[in-house]
Amino acid sequence: MNRTYVFADWILEMLILHMYWMLYTLKGGVIFGIFPSTAATYAVIRNWMLHGRVKGTASLFKKYYRENFKASNLLGWMLMITTLTLALNLYIIPFLNDTVRLIMYSVLIFIFVIVVIQWLYVFPMLVHYSLSIANYFVANMRIGLTSFSAIIMQCMIIAIYGLLLYIAPALLIIFGIIPIAFVQIAISSNVFDRLQARF
């Protein structure tokens, strides 16, 4: 009975955290709210993992939202613009001649790998370390290239969650990014601790 209560309590906390994510995303007019809200979500989950689940999620979320507002928007939109540029190039490439198309696909695959690594570590890194904007990109690449198994694991779990969302879209409304954030914080924290111990 006690385990059932604890599980239900955790589910409730996840729902509440997702609610804050949605509210603060709207508060920032979506465009300027989505990335700070996402960073705040990751930061709250990291806080839970470090200190245990504590009361005051609202104040924690608000604190992390403000702290990460500028950096998360800069990093998030830089990555978003790069991702959209990649997508646009994929649309244009089929109209090019064979030689140029082959070169462009090779370049895009290389850039795609870099962008995937950046997306996987941008929020865990942002809430774990305090760095300059340029150093986040560099640190993401260094950690990504030294933790290939962690990248594969994250991609697999995200793909599984994506499949679940395809089967049951209501999960996105109920939990949103929370399950992915939990997984990424758990995996990335392990990677950060292991690398820190090594150096």
Secondary structure by P-SEA (a helix, b strand, c coil): caaaaaaaaaaaaaaaaaaaaaaaaaaacccccaaaaaaaaaaaaaaaaacccccaaaaaaaaaaaaaaaaaaaaaaaaaaaaaaaaaaaaacccccaaaaaaaaaaaaaaaaaaaaaaacaaaaaacccccaaaaaaaaaaaaaacaaaaaaaaaaaaaaaaaaaacccccccccaaaaaaaaaaaaaaaaaaaaaac
